[in-house]
Each structure stands twice: as C-alpha cells, then as structure tokens.
Amino acid sequence: MDIFSLNLRHLRAAAEIERLGSISAAAQAVSLTQPAVTQALSRLEGQLGVALFDRQPIGMAPTGAAQVLAPRVRRALHQIGSPRVTMAEVRAFIALADAGSYVGASIITGLSQSSLHRAVRDLSVALRRNLVERRGRGLALTEAGRRTARGFRLARAELEAGLSEVGRLEGREAGRVAIGAMPLSRARLLPGAVMALHRQWPDATIEIVEGSHAELLEPLRDGALDLMIGALREVAPADLVQAPLLKDRPVVVARAGHPLAGREPTTDDLTRFPWAIAARGTPLRRLWLRMFDEAGLAPPPVPVECGSVMTIRQILMESDFLTLLAVDQIAVELEAGWLVRLCDAPAQMMRTIGFTTRADWRPTALQRAMLGLLEEQASVE
C-alpha cells in the first residue's frame, strides 16, 4: 500500500483514539468534531482493510493493528513537526528534494509542475520557513529545507514500517529491509544472511545498496536505508549506533607470478612496489599506514586510490601492484590462481566488521530478523 494515499489527519485521529481511549477525547485533541473523527477512522480502516478498534460501551479498545500502528504514526508526526502539513505536501517535497527540480519531481510523482509548486509553497507557509532558493537557473534546498526533507523521509520510513507490522498481524509476511553494503560485507556475510532471510520471509523485499561509508551515511540518516554493514568506525557519530559482528585480518595480495610471490616478504619488501588501496580516511587505509609506521618505514606510493575490489583485482592481474584486502573478498580469485596471498597484515591490524543503525531506529519484525541472521552468519565465518 502506498503511504501517500493516506491522510495525515486521519492517522493522527486514530493515534489519538488509541492514546486517549475515546472518539470524543480524540476529537478534542485534533480539533475536529466527533462525526468527523468517526468518519476519518472509518475511511482509514477501509483503506487498511483492518479494524483498528473494538467499539465498546466504555470506549474504544485498540486492536493489535492499532497498537503497532499508533506508535509509528506518532513518531512520523513528530518528524513532520506540524499538524498543518498534508500528505500531499510531504509527497511533493520529498520528490523535489530527491529530484532537485520540479521537472524531475513531476516525473517521479506523475503530478503537474504547477501542483508541485503549489504544494511546496503551501508547505512553506504552513511551516513558516523558506524551504527552497533559486541558484542561477536551478534551485536548492535551504538549510531548513534539508532538515525538513530528512524529517519527511524518516516519517515515510516510520509509516511504511507501521503498515508492514499491520500486514504481518493480518498474515501478510511482506515487508522491506534496506541495507547499505560496504565492501567487507559483500563476500559471504551479507549474501548468507540475505538468503536465510528470504527462506524465512519469501514475500519480503530486500534492497541492497552498495557504496562506501561516506556514500551510505546520509541515506541511512534519511531513513532510505535501515542499516549499514561493513568496517566500523572507531567512534560512531552521536546519532548512530554501531554493533560488532566479527573481526577481520586483512592480507597482502598480488598477482600470480609477482616478484614477491612464493616467499614471505618483509614489510620493507612491500615498500618497493606501488599500491592500489582504499582512499585516505577509510579504516583500511589507516591500517595500511599503521603497518608501515610501526615498522619504522615510509609508506610506499599509492598511484591508485580505489575501494572497488573488481577494479583492484584487474589492476593487480595486469601489473606488479599490491593491495590489502580481506580473504573473503578475493576467495574466487585465489582459488582460480589469478591472485596470491603474500602475507597476513600484522595481528594488531585486525578490524571490526559490524552494522550501523540510527540511534532512534525501531526495527520491524523483518528487520530484527535480518539483524539476528547477520549475527548467526558472523558466528560461523
């Protein structure tokens, strides 16, 4: 079900009924008449295809569906930040923020540009803040606009989670989990967990977005991703939470037939060849620098900075370049004899692989299952 077909006032009314226990109290809380709240609830239940309340002489008793949906609605409304905002405005502004133009937003939504202009203008008035500004022939979000877009995206994620939880109560085991996959998660850890989840939840949608930590961080904060898997940072930002899964010790890798192949090279030997390695500031690059620093040596040249294993593999196969990678990332190449493992990185170069989530994230049952399966998969790695 498309959340944008729902009415925010109807959702708010249902959440207030669940909180207060009666239509009359909810009507006062949302500044509507009792008949209007009754009508709103009836329409919402019709859209959801489920009863949210049992009508009783002493009040409205929430069903299981209301009990899982109402907290999500309250969290979504908190992110939206104003009872004056409509769902049409939320949809229009997310589309504008995603596309960067009214033309692109029109393509995403199928709405006319004039409708989108009007919705964004009304939203600015409702929130009493300037959300977009002209820059030359284009437009950009203001700082307030960027905060608003993030809040709306997180609200969308909460409502989608709420609908997923309602569906599960009704026997519809569908749902969605969106995972940001950094390089170290893609070899065995993530694929094994994903296949296990698919066997348990065959109707669920599992979305995997590949990228670096920097590329995945903002989508995670926006709610487009539920979790991010890969090498953990030494200190997590205040709005994020990290959880370890396993330890990884990288190895020095070269092509078959490399001058250093067939013997245990010293750290000094490793300085005599060019390297292809991850960019500055990444955990792997810091480990690489530490390897030479602790040996009292200047690091060798890095003509190629790259985080793509596929690209590095090809560079190594056609040159005397070296790199530092996890064994799992090149297991096929090692087995085929295209690449060889020269030596392990020093034992103190171990890095922690785990997942990162938003600090205030409340996973659905499907998403909790994904976390559990990642932990199970990590335990057998």
C-alpha positions as CSV (number, residue, x, y, z in Angstrom):
1,M,0.0,0.0,0.0
2,D,1.2,3.5,-0.9
3,I,1.5,5.6,2.3
4,F,0.8,8.7,0.3
5,S,-2.7,7.6,-0.3
6,L,-3.3,8.0,3.5
7,N,-4.5,11.2,5.2
8,L,-2.3,12.6,7.9
9,R,-5.2,14.0,9.9
10,H,-6.9,10.6,9.8
11,L,-3.8,8.9,11.0
12,R,-3.4,11.5,13.8
13,A,-7.0,11.0,14.8
14,A,-6.5,7.2,15.0
15,A,-3.4,7.6,17.1
16,E,-5.2,9.9,19.5
17,I,-8.1,7.4,19.9
18,E,-5.5,4.8,20.7
19,R,-3.8,7.1,23.2
20,L,-7.0,8.5,24.9
21,G,-9.4,5.7,24.5
22,S,-12.4,7.5,23.1
23,I,-13.5,9.3,20.0
24,S,-14.7,12.4,22.0
25,A,-11.3,12.9,23.6
26,A,-9.5,12.3,20.3
27,A,-11.8,14.8,18.6
28,Q,-10.9,17.5,21.1
29,A,-7.2,16.7,20.7
30,V,-7.2,17.0,16.9
31,S,-9.7,19.9,16.8
32,L,-12.3,18.0,14.8
33,T,-15.9,17.1,15.5
34,Q,-16.8,13.7,16.7
35,P,-18.6,12.8,13.5
36,A,-15.5,13.9,11.5
37,V,-13.3,11.7,13.6
38,T,-15.7,8.8,13.3
39,Q,-15.7,9.3,9.5
40,A,-11.9,9.6,9.4
41,L,-11.5,6.4,11.3
42,S,-13.9,4.5,9.1
43,R,-12.1,5.6,6.0
44,L,-8.7,4.7,7.4
45,E,-9.9,1.2,8.4
46,G,-11.3,0.8,4.9
47,Q,-8.0,1.7,3.3
48,L,-6.0,-0.6,5.6
49,G,-8.5,-3.4,5.3
50,V,-8.4,-4.0,9.1
51,A,-10.3,-2.9,12.2
52,L,-8.2,-0.7,14.4
53,F,-10.6,-0.6,17.4
54,D,-13.3,-2.6,19.1
55,R,-16.3,-0.3,19.8
56,Q,-17.3,-0.9,23.4
57,P,-19.7,0.9,25.7
58,I,-16.9,2.2,27.9
59,G,-14.8,3.4,24.9
60,M,-12.6,2.3,22.1
61,A,-10.4,-0.7,22.7
62,P,-7.4,-0.8,20.3
63,T,-6.9,-4.0,18.3
64,G,-3.4,-5.4,17.7
65,A,-3.2,-3.4,14.5
66,A,-3.8,-0.1,16.3
67,Q,-1.3,-1.0,18.9
68,V,1.5,-1.4,16.4
69,L,0.4,1.4,14.0
70,A,-0.2,4.2,16.5
71,P,3.4,4.5,17.9
72,R,4.6,4.6,14.3
73,V,2.2,7.3,13.5
74,R,3.2,9.4,16.5
75,R,6.9,9.1,15.5
76,A,6.1,10.1,12.0
77,L,4.1,13.1,13.1
78,H,6.9,14.1,15.3
79,Q,9.3,14.0,12.4
80,I,6.9,16.1,10.3
81,G,6.7,18.6,13.0
82,S,3.4,20.4,12.3
83,P,-0.3,19.3,12.3
84,R,-0.8,21.7,9.4
85,V,1.2,19.6,6.9
86,T,-0.7,17.4,4.5
87,M,0.4,14.1,3.0
88,A,0.3,15.7,-0.5
89,E,2.8,18.3,0.7
90,V,5.1,15.6,2.2
91,R,5.0,13.7,-1.1
92,A,5.7,16.7,-3.2
93,F,8.6,18.0,-1.0
94,I,10.3,14.5,-0.8
95,A,10.1,14.3,-4.6
96,L,11.5,17.8,-5.0
97,A,14.4,17.0,-2.6
98,D,15.1,13.7,-4.3
99,A,15.0,15.0,-7.9
100,G,16.5,18.5,-7.3
101,S,14.0,20.1,-9.7
102,Y,10.3,20.5,-10.3
103,V,10.6,18.8,-13.7
104,G,12.2,15.7,-12.0
105,A,9.7,15.7,-9.2
106,S,6.9,15.8,-11.8
107,I,8.4,12.7,-13.4
108,I,8.7,10.9,-10.1
109,T,5.2,11.6,-8.9
110,G,3.2,12.0,-12.1
111,L,1.9,15.3,-10.8
112,S,2.0,18.5,-12.8
113,Q,4.7,21.0,-12.0
114,S,2.1,23.6,-11.1
115,S,0.6,21.2,-8.5
116,L,4.1,20.6,-7.1
117,H,4.8,24.4,-6.9
118,R,1.6,25.0,-5.1
119,A,2.2,22.1,-2.6
120,V,5.7,23.3,-1.8
121,R,4.5,26.9,-1.5
122,D,1.7,25.9,0.9
123,L,4.2,23.8,2.9
124,S,6.5,26.8,3.3
125,V,3.6,28.8,4.6
126,A,2.4,26.0,7.0
127,L,5.9,25.6,8.4
128,R,6.7,29.4,8.3
129,R,10.1,28.8,6.8
130,N,11.8,29.2,3.4
131,L,12.5,25.7,2.1
132,V,14.0,26.3,-1.4
133,E,16.0,29.0,-3.0
134,R,17.0,29.9,-6.5
135,R,20.6,29.3,-7.6
136,G,21.1,30.6,-11.1
137,R,18.7,28.7,-13.3
138,G,18.3,25.9,-10.8
139,L,17.1,25.6,-7.2
140,A,18.5,24.2,-4.0
141,L,17.1,23.4,-0.6
142,T,17.8,25.8,2.2
143,E,19.2,24.5,5.5
144,A,15.7,24.5,6.8
145,G,14.6,22.6,3.6
146,R,17.3,20.0,4.1
147,R,16.1,19.4,7.7
148,T,12.5,19.2,6.6
149,A,13.3,16.8,3.8
150,R,15.1,14.5,6.3
151,G,12.2,14.7,8.7
152,F,9.7,13.8,6.0
153,R,11.8,10.9,4.8
154,L,12.1,9.5,8.3
155,A,8.3,10.0,8.7
156,R,7.8,8.0,5.5
157,A,10.0,5.2,6.8
158,E,8.0,5.1,10.1
159,L,4.7,4.8,8.3
160,E,6.0,2.2,5.9
161,A,7.2,0.2,8.9
162,G,3.8,0.6,10.6
163,L,2.0,-0.7,7.5
164,S,4.4,-3.6,7.4
165,E,3.7,-4.5,11.0
166,V,-0.1,-4.3,10.5
167,G,0.2,-6.6,7.4
168,R,2.2,-9.1,9.5
169,L,-0.6,-9.3,12.1
170,E,-3.0,-10.0,9.2
171,G,-0.9,-12.8,8.0
172,R,0.8,-10.9,5.2
173,E,4.5,-11.6,5.8
174,A,5.7,-9.0,3.4
175,G,7.8,-6.1,4.3
176,R,11.0,-4.3,3.4
177,V,14.6,-4.1,4.7
178,A,17.0,-1.7,3.0
179,I,20.7,-2.5,3.6
180,G,23.7,-0.3,2.8
181,A,26.6,-2.7,1.9
182,M,30.2,-1.6,2.3
183,P,32.9,-3.7,0.6
184,L,33.7,-6.0,3.5
185,S,30.1,-7.2,3.8
186,R,29.5,-8.4,0.3
187,A,31.6,-11.6,0.0
188,R,29.9,-14.0,2.4
189,L,28.4,-12.3,5.4
190,L,25.6,-10.4,3.7
191,P,24.7,-12.9,1.0
192,G,24.4,-15.7,3.5
193,A,22.1,-13.7,5.8
194,V,20.1,-12.4,2.9
195,M,19.4,-16.0,1.6
196,A,18.4,-17.1,5.1
197,L,16.0,-14.2,5.4
198,H,14.5,-15.0,2.0
199,R,13.8,-18.5,3.0
200,Q,12.1,-17.4,6.2
201,W,10.3,-14.4,4.6
202,P,9.8,-15.3,0.9
203,D,7.5,-12.4,0.2
204,A,9.7,-9.7,1.8
205,T,11.7,-7.2,-0.3
206,I,15.4,-7.0,0.5
207,E,17.0,-3.9,-1.0
208,I,20.8,-3.8,-1.1
209,V,22.6,-0.6,-1.9
210,E,26.4,-0.8,-2.4
211,G,28.7,2.1,-1.6
212,S,31.4,3.5,0.7
213,H,30.7,4.6,4.2
214,A,30.6,8.2,3.1
215,E,28.1,7.4,0.3
216,L,25.8,5.4,2.5
217,L,25.8,7.6,5.6
218,E,23.3,10.2,4.6
219,P,20.8,7.7,3.1
220,L,20.9,5.9,6.5
221,R,20.2,9.1,8.4
222,D,17.4,9.9,6.0
223,G,15.7,6.6,6.5
224,A,16.3,5.4,2.9
225,L,18.5,2.6,4.5
226,D,17.6,0.7,7.6
227,L,21.2,-0.4,8.4
228,M,24.7,-0.3,7.0
229,I,27.1,-3.2,7.1
230,G,30.9,-3.0,6.9
231,A,34.0,-1.9,8.7
232,L,33.0,0.0,11.8
233,R,34.5,3.5,12.6
234,E,36.5,4.0,15.8
235,V,33.8,6.3,17.1
236,A,30.2,6.4,15.9
237,P,28.5,9.8,15.4
238,A,26.1,10.7,18.2
239,D,23.0,10.0,16.1
240,L,24.2,6.5,15.1
241,V,24.8,3.2,16.9
242,Q,27.4,0.6,15.9
243,A,27.3,-3.1,16.7
244,P,30.2,-5.5,16.1
245,L,29.7,-8.8,14.2
246,L,33.2,-10.2,13.6
247,K,36.9,-9.4,13.4
248,D,38.8,-9.4,10.1
249,R,42.5,-9.6,9.5
250,P,43.4,-8.3,6.0
251,V,46.1,-9.9,3.8
252,V,48.6,-8.5,1.3
253,V,47.6,-9.6,-2.2
254,A,49.4,-9.6,-5.6
255,R,49.1,-11.3,-9.0
256,A,50.3,-14.8,-9.6
257,G,53.9,-14.7,-10.6
258,H,54.6,-11.4,-8.8
259,P,58.3,-10.9,-7.8
260,L,57.3,-11.3,-4.1
261,A,55.2,-14.5,-4.7
262,G,56.5,-17.7,-3.2
263,R,58.3,-16.3,-0.2
264,E,57.4,-14.5,3.0
265,P,58.0,-10.8,2.2
266,T,59.2,-8.4,4.8
267,T,57.5,-5.0,5.4
268,D,60.5,-3.4,3.7
269,D,59.9,-5.6,0.6
270,L,56.3,-4.3,0.5
271,T,57.6,-0.7,0.2
272,R,59.3,-1.5,-3.1
273,F,56.1,-1.8,-5.2
274,P,53.2,0.5,-5.9
275,W,49.8,0.0,-4.2
276,A,46.2,0.2,-5.0
277,I,44.3,0.9,-1.8
278,A,41.2,2.5,-0.3
279,A,41.0,6.3,0.0
280,R,42.5,8.3,2.8
281,G,40.4,8.4,5.9
282,T,39.0,4.9,5.5
283,P,39.7,2.2,8.2
284,L,41.6,0.1,5.7
285,R,43.9,3.0,4.6
286,R,44.6,3.8,8.3
287,L,45.5,0.2,8.9
288,W,47.8,0.2,5.9
289,L,49.6,3.3,7.1
290,R,49.9,1.9,10.5
291,M,51.6,-1.3,9.1
292,F,54.5,0.8,7.8
293,D,54.6,3.3,10.6
294,E,55.0,0.5,13.2
295,A,57.9,-0.9,11.1
296,G,59.5,2.5,11.1
297,L,59.2,2.8,7.3
298,A,57.8,5.4,5.0
299,P,54.7,4.2,3.2
300,P,55.1,3.2,-0.5
301,P,53.5,5.2,-3.3
302,V,49.7,4.8,-3.9
303,P,49.1,5.7,-7.5
304,V,45.6,4.3,-7.4
305,E,43.1,5.0,-4.6
306,C,40.1,2.7,-5.1
307,G,37.5,0.9,-3.0
308,S,36.3,-1.4,-5.8
309,V,37.6,-4.9,-5.4
310,M,36.7,-5.7,-9.0
311,T,38.8,-2.7,-10.2
312,I,41.7,-3.5,-7.9
313,R,41.7,-7.2,-9.0
314,Q,42.1,-6.2,-12.6
315,I,44.9,-3.7,-11.8
316,L,46.8,-6.4,-9.8
317,M,46.4,-9.0,-12.5
318,E,48.0,-6.7,-15.1
319,S,50.8,-5.2,-13.0
320,D,53.1,-5.5,-10.0
321,F,50.7,-3.5,-7.8
322,L,49.9,-4.7,-4.3
323,T,46.8,-4.3,-2.2
324,L,45.4,-5.1,1.2
325,L,42.1,-6.9,1.3
326,A,40.0,-9.4,3.3
327,V,40.4,-13.0,2.1
328,D,36.7,-13.4,1.6
329,Q,36.7,-10.5,-0.9
330,I,39.1,-12.4,-3.3
331,A,38.3,-16.0,-2.5
332,V,37.3,-16.8,-6.1
333,E,40.4,-15.2,-7.5
334,L,42.7,-17.0,-5.0
335,E,41.1,-20.4,-5.8
336,A,41.4,-19.7,-9.5
337,G,45.1,-18.9,-9.1
338,W,44.8,-15.4,-10.6
339,L,45.9,-13.7,-7.3
340,V,48.1,-14.9,-4.5
341,R,48.2,-14.2,-0.8
342,L,51.7,-12.8,0.0
343,C,51.3,-12.5,3.8
344,D,48.9,-11.5,6.6
345,A,48.8,-8.0,7.9
346,P,50.3,-7.8,11.4
347,A,47.9,-9.2,14.1
348,Q,47.3,-5.8,15.6
349,M,45.8,-4.7,12.3
350,M,42.5,-6.5,13.0
351,R,39.4,-4.5,12.1
352,T,35.9,-4.9,13.3
353,I,33.1,-5.6,10.9
354,G,29.5,-4.9,12.0
355,F,26.3,-2.9,11.4
356,T,25.4,0.7,11.9
357,T,21.8,2.0,12.5
358,R,20.2,5.2,13.6
359,A,20.2,5.6,17.3
360,D,16.4,6.1,17.4
361,W,15.6,3.3,14.9
362,R,12.8,0.9,15.9
363,P,13.1,-2.2,13.6
364,T,10.2,-4.1,12.4
365,A,10.0,-7.9,12.9
366,L,11.5,-8.4,9.5
367,Q,14.4,-6.0,10.2
368,R,15.0,-7.6,13.6
369,A,15.2,-11.0,11.8
370,M,17.8,-9.6,9.4
371,L,19.9,-8.4,12.4
372,G,19.6,-11.8,14.0
373,L,20.6,-13.6,10.8
374,L,23.7,-11.4,10.4
375,E,24.8,-12.3,13.9
376,E,24.2,-16.0,13.1
377,Q,26.2,-15.8,9.8
378,A,29.0,-13.9,11.6
379,S,29.3,-16.6,14.2
380,V,30.2,-19.2,11.5
381,E,32.5,-17.0,9.5
